[in-house]
Amino acid sequence: MVNRKLVRPNLAQIKERLANKSNSATEPSRRESPNNGGHPRRRPAPPEQTNAEAFYYLKQMNNQTPMVVVLDSGEELRGHIEWYDRSCIKVHREEGPNLLLFKHSIKYLYKQEEEGDGASAGS
């Protein structure tokens, strides 16, 4: 049988560590905040708006990508996005008049070139 030594800090070492912690509380470290009692800082909440939607619309507008917009009613509209704002998008259509669509009436949209890949088959 192997003799194993039990490692136990003595009381003087524990008091020394506590004293060091109380001294370092006046100088907060990178990970600890003095406002929350020395506990590690929580990660900040993610931003409410990531601007991913705006980036996508701008990319499709600049490339004049032919898009298919599927409305809540199931109707499909084809054209490219001319402009957008917070509540609506304007779709420029070749076969009909341009349309101003409220975003809340859009079920989803996809690139017209993806139509053969089965992009319209999901929902």
N, C-alpha and C positions, 0 to 999 in steps of 0.2 A: 504494500500500500504506500502511496506517495503522500508525504506530508505536505499539506498546503497551508500556507500562512494566510490568516485572515487579516486583510488590510482594513484598518479602522482608523479614521482620522481622530486625533485627540482633540479635546475641548479647546485647547489654545489655538489650534489651526482653524477651527470653525469660527471662533471669535475674531480671529485675524481676517478671515474672508468676509465676514459680515461688516467689519470696520472698513475694509477696502471698498465694499459695495456702497456703503453710505457715503464715503468720500467721493467715489466716482459718480454718485447721483447728482452732485453739484456740477459735474462736467458730463453731460449726456453723450453717450457714444452714438455711433452712426445708426445702430439698430434699435436703440432704446430711446424712448421719449420721456422726459420728466413729467409730462402732463398725465400720463396714464400709469403712474406708479412703477416705472421701470420695466413694464412689460414690453415685449417686442412690438414695433409698430405694425398696424394692419396695412395691407395693401390698399391703395386708394381705389375707390369704386371706378369701374370702367366708365368712360364718357357715355352720356345718354345718346349722343348722336355721333356716329362714326364717319359720316359723309361718304359711305360706300355707295349709297343710292345716287348721290350727286355725281360721283366719279363715273359710275356706270352710264348715267344719262349723257354726261359730257363726252365720253368716249364714243358712244353710239351716234351722237349728234355730229361730232367732228368727222367721223368716217362715213356718215350718211348710210349706216347699215340698215338694210331692209329688215323690218321687224314685223312680228305678228303679235297683236294685242288681243288677248282673250278676255272678254267682259264677263261679269258675274252671270249674265243671261246666257252665256255660251257662244255669243256672236264673236266671230273672228274678224279683226280689222287688220289690213296690211298697209304698210307705208314706213317712212322713216320719221324719227322724232325730230321735230323742228325746234322746239324749245320746251322748257318745263319750269314749274315753280313748286312751291310747297304743296299745293293741293291739286294741280292738274298738269297734263302734258298735251302738247299740240302735235298731232300726227299728220304729216304731209302725205297725201295719197295720190297715186298716179291715175287711178280709175274713178276717182270721185272727189268731192270737195274735202278740203282740210277739216280735221275734226279736233275739237277741244274736249279732252276726256278728263273727268274727275278721277283722281287716283283711287278713291274709295269704290269706284265702280269697276276697277280692273281686277280680274282674278289673278292673272299672271301674264307675262310677256316673254318672248324668246326671239332669237334671230331666225329669220326666214330660211337661211341656209341650213339650219339644224332640223328643219322640218322632216327631211328624209330619215333622220336618225331616230325618230320616234319621240321627239321632244314633246309633241302635242298629245301623246298617248297617256301621260301621267296626269293625275289630279285627284 
